[in-house]
Amino acid sequence: MTERSPMLPPERTRTLALASAFLRGVAAAGLGLGSLAVLVTVFWISSPYPDSGPGGALRAAAAVWLLAHGAELVRPDTLSGVPAPVGVVPLLLVAGPVWLAHRAARDAAEPEEGRRRPSQAGAFCAVTAGYLLVAAAAAAYTRDGSLRVVPDTLAFPVALVVAGAAAAGVWTAAGRPFGPLPSWSPLVLQEAVARTLFRNRAEAACRAAAVGTAVLVGGGALLVAVALGRNAAAAQESFLALSGDWSGRLAVLLLAVSLVPNAALWGAAYGLGPGFALGTGATATPLGLTGTPAVPHFPLLAAAPEQGPATPLNWAALAVPAVAALALAWCAVRRAAPADAPRAQVWSPRETALVTGLAALGCGAGTALLTVVAGGPLGSGALAAFGPVWWLAGPAALAWTAGIGVPAALLLRLWRLRERGWAWRRDADAPEGAKGTGGAEDDEDAEDVREGADGNGADAGPGAAEETGKPRRWWAPWRTGEPGDRTVQEGPPGSAAGGPAPAGGAPEDDPGFEPYDFLPTDPWHEKETREARWASLKRGSGGLMADFPARIPAALRSEETSEQPADAKLTDAEPADAKSTGAKSTGAERADAEPADADGRGATP
C-alpha cells in the first residue's frame, strides 16, 4: 500500500510568496521591454532603408529601454572614431517602467484573502531582484549593438530608480504611513515624527512644495510653447529635414513628444535665471544668449532664443518663478489659516513662515532633482554639456520661492484674519452658538434689529435679535449672520417684525428668502379640512355614513398620534363604549337633532 502524501495548506508558504513577488518583478520588466521592442520592430519593418537585421532593432530597443531607466548609452560608430555618449533621458519614457515596477511591488505586498503574503521587506527585495535581473540581461544583450550601455550606470541610477519605484509600491500597499522611523534613527527625530502636530506641518510643507514645483514646470512648458509658436517655421523645417518617409517622421514625432517634459524643465530653468547650456560654449538666460551654440537640427530646439541681448519679452519669463512662489504660499496658508476654522486653531506667524520655508526648500530640491535628468551629454565635443545645470537651478528655485513665498504667506495669513466686517469668514471666529463677538459693531447691529426692519424705531420684542440673526449693513451686504438661519417671520404687512411682505410671508428684498421655506412640509396638512367636510356630509346623511376614513400610513399615524393630546387621539379610533362616553354614536346624532330633557337625558324615540 502506498501512503497518501499530505495535502498542501490553503495558505502559501513564505517561500512561495517570495517566488511570486520575484516573478512579478520579472513580468513587469518584461512587459515594459516587450512593449518598446514591438514599437521599434514596427518602425524597422516600415522603414525603406533598414541598416541592420531584426537583431539590431531588438538591441536598439533594449538600449532605449535601459535609457528610460537613466542608463547612459555610448555610440561607438561615429565619424571621428571617438565613442559619443548619449545621456539625455526622455522623461516621458520613464513613466512606463516606473509605473510597472511600482504596480508589481504594490500587488506583491497587498494582503490577499486566504493567502499568505511576504513581508514588506521581502516583497521589496524580491520584486527589485526580479526586475534588475531582466535589466542585466538586456544590458548584456546590447553589447554588440549600435548603442551600448555604460556598465557603471546600471548600479546608479538604474538600480536606484527601480528600487525607488518598488519602495513606493510597498509603501502604497501599506496605506502610505508616515512613520515610525527605524530604531537606529535619532531619538529626538523619532519623538518629533510621533507627534500629530509635526505630521500635519510636514504634510502641509510637502503639499506646498509639490504645488510650487508643478507650477514652475507648467510655466516652463508655457514658455516653450510660446517660443515654438514664434519660431514655427524653423521647427517645421527641421522636422521635415530629419526624414523623408512617413515612418521616419513618425519616429521623430514620437521622440519629440517623449522629450516634452525635458523641454518644460529647460523652460523652467530659463525662467529661474540660470538658464540652460547649448553646448560647452553657449548659455541661454533671460538676459540673452552668450557664446556660440552647438544646436543640432531638432524641432524642439527651434524654441531656443536667438543670439544677442534679450528683449522685454524674454524678461517676462521671470514671472514664472514668481507665480510659482505665490502658489506655494497660497497652498501653505490654506493649511495655516483655513477659512472655516476659529482663530484659536490658526497657526502662528512663526509656524507659517517655517512651513513655507520648508516648502521652498522642498521645491528647490525637487527642481534640482528634475533638472539633473532633464539634460546630459549628446557627444564628446561641443555637445558634452547640454541642458540646465542642476546645482544652479535648484538654489535659484529656493531663492525665488523663499524670498517671495514667505512674505506672501504672512500677508495672506493677515488678510484671512482681518476683522469680521471686512472679511468673508462670517462667524468662524465666534464660538458655537454665539451671535457675535461682543464688540461695538455687534452692539450697533443688535440696536438696529431692535429698532425694526422699517427703521421707525418700533419695538420688535425681546427675541427679535435672535429670530432675525441677519444684521446687514449697506457696506457689507454679505453679512447674513449664522449660516443656515431660515427663520420665518410672521406678521401682517407693515408690522415691525416682518415689514411689508408678499403673500409668501417674507419680504422680497430679504437675501435669506427661499421660496421652498414656505411650502408645506406635512403631506397631511389638509386633513382637518377634509374631516370637517366628511362630518357635514355624515350629519346630512342621517347617520348612514361611516366615520372619517384614516388612510394614513402606520409610521406617519404613530408620529401624528404621539404628538396629539390625549383627547385628540380618539379622532380616528373606533367609537368609545356607551359606558365610557354616555351614549352611542346614534344617540349622539339624535342629540344634535332633538333637545335634551330637563334631567339631561335624551328624548325617547
C-alpha positions in Angstrom: 0.0 0.0 0.0 1.2 3.5 -0.7 1.0 6.2 1.8 -1.0 9.3 0.7 1.1 12.4 0.6 -0.1 15.3 2.8 -2.2 17.9 1.0 -0.8 21.5 0.9 -2.4 24.0 3.2 -4.6 26.7 1.6 -2.1 29.5 2.6 1.0 29.7 0.6 4.3 29.4 2.4 6.7 32.2 2.7 9.0 30.8 0.0 6.1 30.6 -2.5 5.1 34.2 -1.7 8.6 35.4 -2.3 8.8 33.5 -5.5 5.6 35.0 -6.6 6.9 38.5 -5.9 10.1 37.7 -7.8 8.1 36.6 -10.8 6.0 39.8 -10.6 9.2 41.9 -10.9 10.3 39.8 -13.9 6.9 40.2 -15.6 6.9 43.9 -15.0 10.3 44.3 -16.6 9.5 42.0 -19.5 6.2 43.8 -20.2 8.0 47.2 -20.5 10.8 45.8 -22.6 8.4 43.9 -24.8 6.2 46.9 -25.5 9.2 49.0 -26.6 10.6 46.2 -28.7 7.3 45.8 -30.5 7.3 49.5 -31.3 10.9 49.6 -32.5 10.3 46.5 -34.6 7.3 48.1 -36.3 9.4 51.1 -37.3 12.1 48.8 -38.5 9.7 46.9 -40.7 8.2 50.0 -42.2 11.5 51.7 -42.8 12.5 51.6 -46.5 16.2 51.6 -45.7 16.9 49.2 -42.8 20.5 49.4 -41.7 20.6 46.1 -39.8 18.5 43.0 -39.3 15.9 42.3 -36.7 18.7 41.6 -34.2 19.9 45.2 -34.5 16.4 46.6 -34.0 15.9 44.5 -30.8 19.3 45.6 -29.4 18.3 49.2 -30.1 15.0 48.6 -28.3 16.8 47.1 -25.3 19.2 50.1 -25.2 16.4 52.6 -25.3 14.6 50.7 -22.6 17.6 51.0 -20.3 18.0 54.7 -21.3 14.4 55.2 -19.9 15.8 54.0 -16.5 18.6 56.6 -16.5 21.4 54.5 -18.0 24.0 56.2 -20.2 24.5 54.9 -23.7 27.5 55.1 -26.0 27.6 55.3 -29.8 30.8 53.5 -30.9 30.3 54.2 -34.6 31.0 57.9 -35.2 32.6 59.9 -37.9 35.5 60.9 -35.7 36.0 57.4 -34.4 35.6 58.5 -30.8 32.6 57.0 -28.9 30.0 59.5 -28.3 27.9 59.4 -25.1 24.1 59.7 -25.1 22.9 60.9 -21.7 19.7 62.8 -22.3 16.9 60.7 -20.9 13.4 61.2 -22.5 11.4 61.7 -19.3 8.1 60.6 -20.8 9.6 57.2 -21.4 10.5 56.9 -17.7 6.8 56.9 -16.7 6.1 53.4 -18.1 8.9 51.4 -16.4 8.5 53.3 -13.1 4.7 52.6 -13.1 5.2 48.9 -13.9 7.8 48.5 -11.1 5.5 50.3 -8.6 2.5 48.2 -9.6 4.4 45.0 -9.3 5.6 45.8 -5.8 2.2 47.0 -4.7 0.4 43.9 -5.8 3.1 41.7 -4.2 2.8 43.5 -0.8 -1.0 43.8 -0.7 -2.7 41.2 1.5 -4.9 38.7 -0.2 -7.8 36.9 1.5 -6.9 33.3 2.4 -3.3 33.6 1.2 -0.1 34.3 2.8 1.9 37.3 1.7 5.5 38.1 2.1 6.8 40.8 4.5 7.2 44.3 3.2 11.0 44.0 3.1 10.7 40.6 1.4 8.3 41.9 -1.3 10.6 44.9 -2.0 13.7 42.7 -2.3 12.0 40.1 -4.4 10.4 42.5 -6.9 13.6 44.6 -7.2 15.7 41.5 -7.8 13.4 40.1 -10.5 13.3 43.5 -12.3 17.1 44.0 -12.1 17.7 40.5 -13.4 15.9 41.4 -16.7 17.8 44.7 -16.8 21.1 43.0 -16.5 20.2 40.6 -19.3 19.1 43.4 -21.5 22.4 45.2 -20.9 24.4 42.1 -21.8 22.3 41.8 -25.0 23.2 45.3 -26.2 27.0 44.7 -26.2 27.2 44.2 -29.9 24.6 46.8 -30.9 24.8 50.3 -32.2 24.0 51.7 -28.7 25.8 50.2 -25.8 25.2 50.6 -22.1 27.8 52.0 -19.8 28.2 49.3 -17.1 28.6 51.8 -14.2 25.2 53.3 -14.8 23.5 50.0 -14.1 24.1 50.4 -10.4 23.4 54.2 -10.4 20.9 55.3 -11.5 19.1 52.2 -12.9 19.1 50.2 -9.7 18.2 53.3 -7.7 15.2 54.1 -10.0 13.9 50.5 -9.8 14.4 50.3 -6.0 12.6 53.7 -5.5 9.6 52.6 -7.6 9.4 49.3 -5.7 9.7 51.0 -2.3 6.9 53.4 -3.3 4.7 50.4 -4.3 5.2 48.7 -1.0 4.5 52.0 0.9 1.3 52.4 -1.1 0.2 48.8 -0.2 0.8 49.6 3.5 -1.5 52.6 3.3 1.1 55.3 2.9 2.0 55.5 6.6 4.2 58.3 7.9 6.5 56.7 10.4 7.6 55.3 12.7 11.2 55.8 11.9 13.8 53.0 12.2 15.2 52.3 15.6 18.7 53.4 14.5 17.4 57.0 13.8 17.9 59.7 16.5 15.5 59.6 19.4 14.7 63.3 19.0 13.6 62.8 15.4 11.5 59.7 16.4 9.7 61.7 19.0 9.0 64.5 16.6 7.6 62.2 13.9 5.4 60.5 16.5 3.6 63.9 17.2 0.5 64.6 15.2 1.4 68.3 15.0 4.7 67.5 13.3 3.0 65.3 10.8 0.4 67.9 9.9 3.1 70.5 9.4 5.3 68.1 7.3 2.3 67.2 5.2 1.5 70.8 4.5 5.1 71.6 3.6 5.2 68.6 1.2 2.0 69.6 -0.5 3.0 73.2 -0.9 6.4 72.1 -2.3 4.7 69.9 -4.8 2.3 72.6 -5.9 5.2 75.1 -6.3 7.2 72.6 -8.4 4.3 71.8 -10.6 3.5 75.4 -11.3 7.2 76.1 -12.1 7.3 73.2 -14.5 4.0 74.2 -16.1 5.2 77.7 -16.5 8.3 76.4 -18.3 6.1 74.4 -20.6 4.2 77.5 -21.4 7.4 79.4 -22.2 8.4 76.6 -24.6 5.0 76.6 -26.3 5.2 80.4 -26.8 8.7 80.1 -28.2 7.7 77.3 -30.6 4.7 79.4 -31.8 7.0 82.3 -32.6 9.5 80.0 -34.5 7.0 77.6 -36.0 8.6 77.9 -39.5 12.1 76.9 -38.2 10.6 73.9 -36.2 8.7 72.7 -39.3 11.8 73.0 -41.5 13.9 70.9 -39.0 11.2 68.3 -38.7 10.9 67.8 -42.4 14.7 67.7 -42.9 15.3 64.9 -40.5 13.4 62.2 -42.5 11.7 62.0 -45.9 9.4 59.0 -45.3 6.3 58.7 -43.1 7.8 56.1 -40.8 10.9 58.2 -40.1 8.8 61.3 -39.5 6.5 59.4 -37.1 9.6 58.2 -35.2 10.9 61.8 -34.9 7.5 62.9 -33.8 7.3 60.3 -31.0 10.8 61.2 -29.9 9.9 64.9 -29.7 6.8 64.1 -27.7 8.8 62.0 -25.2 11.2 65.0 -24.8 8.4 67.5 -24.0 8.9 67.1 -20.2 12.6 67.8 -20.7 11.8 71.0 -22.7 9.4 72.1 -19.9 12.2 71.8 -17.4 14.6 73.7 -19.7 12.0 76.5 -19.8 11.7 76.4 -16.0 15.4 76.8 -15.6 15.4 79.6 -18.2 12.7 81.5 -16.2 14.6 80.9 -12.9 17.6 82.8 -14.3 20.5 80.3 -14.6 19.1 79.2 -18.0 20.5 76.2 -19.9 23.6 75.3 -21.9 23.5 74.8 -25.6 26.9 73.2 -25.8 30.1 73.9 -23.9 30.4 77.4 -25.1 26.9 78.9 -25.0 24.3 79.6 -22.3 20.8 80.9 -22.7 19.4 83.1 -19.9 16.6 85.8 -19.7 19.4 88.4 -20.2 20.4 87.0 -23.5 22.2 84.2 -25.4 26.0 84.3 -24.9 28.6 82.3 -26.8 28.3 80.1 -29.9 25.6 77.5 -29.6 26.0 74.0 -31.0 22.4 73.2 -31.7 21.6 70.1 -33.8 18.6 70.0 -36.1 15.6 69.1 -34.0 12.1 70.6 -33.8 12.1 71.3 -30.0 15.4 73.1 -30.2 13.9 75.7 -32.5 12.5 77.3 -29.3 16.0 78.3 -28.2 16.4 82.1 -28.1 18.4 83.9 -30.7 21.9 85.3 -30.1 22.2 88.8 -28.8 20.8 90.8 -25.9 17.4 89.9 -24.5 14.2 91.8 -25.2 11.4 92.7 -22.7 9.6 89.6 -23.9 12.5 87.5 -22.7 12.4 89.3 -19.3 8.7 88.3 -19.0 10.0 84.7 -18.3 10.9 85.9 -14.8 7.2 85.9 -13.9 7.2 82.1 -13.9 9.1 81.6 -10.6 7.2 84.5 -9.1 3.9 82.8 -9.8 5.2 79.5 -8.5 6.2 81.2 -5.2 2.8 82.7 -4.8 1.1 79.4 -5.5 3.4 77.8 -2.9 2.5 80.5 -0.3 -1.3 80.1 -1.1 -1.1 76.4 -0.6 0.7 76.8 2.7 -1.7 79.4 4.0 -4.7 77.2 3.2 -3.5 74.9 5.9 -2.2 77.6 8.2 -5.4 79.7 8.3 -8.4 77.8 7.0 -11.4 79.8 6.1 -13.7 77.7 8.3 -11.5 77.4 11.4 -11.7 79.5 14.5 -8.9 81.9 15.3 -7.6 79.7 18.1 -6.7 77.0 15.5 -4.7 79.3 13.2 -1.0 78.8 13.0 1.2 81.4 14.5 3.3 83.7 12.1 6.4 81.8 13.1 4.9 78.4 12.2 3.5 79.8 8.9 6.9 81.2 7.9 8.7 77.9 9.0 6.4 75.7 7.0 6.6 78.0 3.9 10.4 78.0 4.2 10.4 74.2 4.3 8.1 74.1 1.3 10.5 76.4 -0.6 13.4 74.1 0.4 11.5 71.1 -1.0 10.7 73.0 -4.2 14.4 73.7 -4.6 15.4 70.1 -4.0 12.7 68.8 -6.4 13.8 71.3 -9.1 17.4 70.3 -8.7 16.5 66.6 -9.0 14.4 67.1 -12.1 17.0 69.2 -13.9 19.6 66.5 -13.3 17.8 64.1 -15.5 16.5 66.7 -18.0 19.9 67.3 -19.6 23.1 65.4 -20.3 25.8 64.9 -22.9 25.0 64.3 -26.5 28.6 64.0 -27.7 32.2 64.2 -26.7 32.9 67.7 -28.1 30.8 70.8 -28.1 27.7 68.8 -27.0 29.3 67.4 -23.9 27.2 69.8 -21.8 23.6 70.1 -22.9 20.7 71.3 -20.8 20.2 73.0 -17.5 22.8 73.0 -14.7 21.1 71.4 -11.6 23.4 73.0 -9.0 22.3 76.4 -10.3 18.6 75.7 -10.9 18.0 74.2 -7.5 19.3 77.1 -5.4 17.6 79.6 -7.8 14.3 77.9 -7.2 14.9 78.0 -3.4 15.8 81.7 -3.5 12.7 82.6 -5.6 10.2 80.6 -3.5 11.6 81.6 -0.2 12.2 85.2 -1.0 8.6 85.7 -2.4 6.7 82.9 -0.8 7.4 83.6 2.9 6.4 87.3 2.9 3.4 86.4 0.7 2.3 83.7 3.1 2.5 86.1 6.1 0.5 88.7 4.2 -2.1 86.2 3.1 -2.4 85.0 6.7 -3.1 88.6 7.9 -5.6 89.0 5.1 -7.5 85.9 6.1 -7.6 87.0 9.7 -8.9 90.5 9.2 -12.0 91.9 11.0 -15.4 90.4 10.5 -16.9 93.4 8.9 -14.3 93.3 6.1 -13.9 89.5 5.7 -15.9 86.7 4.1 -15.1 84.5 7.1 -18.6 85.2 8.7 -18.8 83.8 12.2 -15.8 81.4 12.0 -14.0 83.2 14.8 -17.0 83.2 17.2 -17.8 80.2 19.4 -20.6 77.9 18.5 -24.0 79.3 19.5 -22.7 82.8 19.9 -24.3 85.6 17.9 -21.4 88.0 17.9 -18.1 88.8 19.4 -19.4 91.3 21.8 -17.8 94.3 20.2 -19.2 97.8 19.5 -20.1 96.7 16.0 -22.3 93.8 17.3 -24.0 96.1 19.8 -24.8 98.5 16.9 -26.2 95.6 14.9 -28.4 94.5 17.8 -29.7 98.0 18.2 -30.7 98.1 14.5 -32.6 94.9 14.9 -34.4 96.1 18.0 -35.4 99.3 16.1 -37.1 97.2 13.4 -36.7 96.5 9.8 -38.5 99.6 8.6 -36.3 101.9 10.7 -39.2 103.6 12.5 -37.9 102.6 16.0 -40.8 100.3 16.8 -40.1 97.6 19.4 -39.8 94.2 17.8 -39.8 92.3 21.1 -37.1 90.8 23.2 -36.5 87.9 20.9 -36.2 89.9 17.6 -32.5 89.8 17.5 -32.4 86.1 17.9 -35.1 85.5 15.4 -33.7 87.6 12.6 -30.0 86.7 13.1 -29.2 88.6 9.9 -27.8 92.1 10.7 -27.0 93.8 7.5 -25.0 96.9 6.5 -25.2 98.8 3.3 -21.4 98.5 3.1 -21.4 94.7 4.0 -24.4 93.0 2.4 -22.8 89.6 2.6 -23.1 89.5 6.4 -26.0 87.2 6.9 -25.4 86.1 10.4 -25.3 82.4 11.2 -25.2 80.0 8.3 -28.4 78.1 7.8 -30.7 80.6 9.6 -34.0 80.4 7.8 -36.3 81.9 10.5 -39.7 82.7 9.0 -41.1 85.9 10.5 -44.9 86.0 10.6 -47.0 89.1 10.9 -49.3 91.4 9.0 -47.9 93.6 6.3 -46.3 96.7 7.7 -45.6 95.2 11.1 -42.2 95.7 12.8 -41.5 92.0 12.8 -41.9 91.4 9.2 -42.4 94.7 7.4 -44.1 94.9 4.1 -44.2 91.3 2.9 -45.8 89.5 0.0 -48.2 86.7 0.2 -45.4 84.2 0.9 -44.8 85.6 4.3 -41.3 87.1 3.8 -40.1 90.3 2.3 -38.9 90.2 -1.3 -35.7 92.0 -0.6 -34.6 89.6 2.2 -31.4 88.0 1.0 -32.2 84.9 3.1 -35.6 84.4 1.5 -36.1 81.0 0.0 -39.4 80.1 -1.7 -39.1 76.5 -0.5 -39.1 77.7 3.1 -42.8 78.5 2.9 -44.0 75.3 1.2 -46.0 72.8 3.4 -43.8 70.0 4.7 -46.6 67.8 6.2 -48.3 65.7 3.5 -51.4 65.6 5.6 -51.8 69.4 6.1 -55.4 69.3 4.7 -56.6 66.6 7.0 -58.6 68.9 9.2 -60.4 70.4 6.2 -61.3 67.0 4.9 -62.5 65.9 8.3 -64.9 68.8 8.6 -66.3 68.1 5.1 -66.8 64.5 6.0 -68.6 65.4 9.2 -71.0 67.7 7.5 -71.8 65.0 4.9 -72.3 62.5 7.7 -74.8 64.7 9.5 -76.7 65.3 6.3 -77.0 61.6 5.6 -78.8 60.7 8.8 -76.1 58.5 10.2 -75.7 56.3 7.2 -72.0 57.3 6.5 -69.1 55.8 8.5 -66.5 57.8 10.4 -63.7 59.7 8.5 -61.5 57.0 6.9 -58.0 57.1 8.2 -55.7 56.1 5.4 -52.5 57.4 7.0 -49.5 55.0 6.9 -48.7 53.4 10.1 -45.4 55.3 10.5 -47.0 58.7 10.0 -50.0 57.7 12.1 -47.9 56.8 15.0 -45.9 60.0 14.8 -49.1 62.1 14.4 -50.9 60.4 17.3 -47.9 60.7 19.5 -47.8 64.5 19.0 -51.6 65.0 19.6 -53.1 65.5 23.0 -54.8 62.6 24.8 -58.3 63.9 23.9 -57.5 64.2 20.2 -56.2 60.6 19.8 -59.8 59.3 19.6 -60.5 61.1 16.4 -59.7 58.2 14.0 -60.2 55.4 16.5 -63.3 53.3 17.0 -66.3 54.8 18.8 -66.0 54.5 22.5 -68.2 52.3 24.6 -71.5 53.6 25.8 -70.5 53.2 29.4 -67.4 55.4 28.9 -68.9 58.0 26.6 -72.5 58.0 28.0 -74.1 57.4 24.5 -73.6 55.5 21.3 -72.9 57.2 18.0 -76.6 57.1 17.1 -77.6 58.6 20.3 -75.1 61.4 19.8 -76.5 62.1 16.4 -80.1 62.2 17.7 -78.8 64.5 20.5 -77.9 67.0 17.8 -81.4 66.9 16.3 -83.6 66.8 19.5 -83.1 68.9 22.6 -82.4 67.1 25.9 -84.9 66.9 28.8 -84.5 68.8 31.9 -82.9 65.9 33.6 -80.2 65.8 31.0 -81.4 62.6 29.3 -82.1 62.4 25.6 -85.7 62.3 24.3 -87.1 58.9 23.8 -87.9 57.8 20.2 
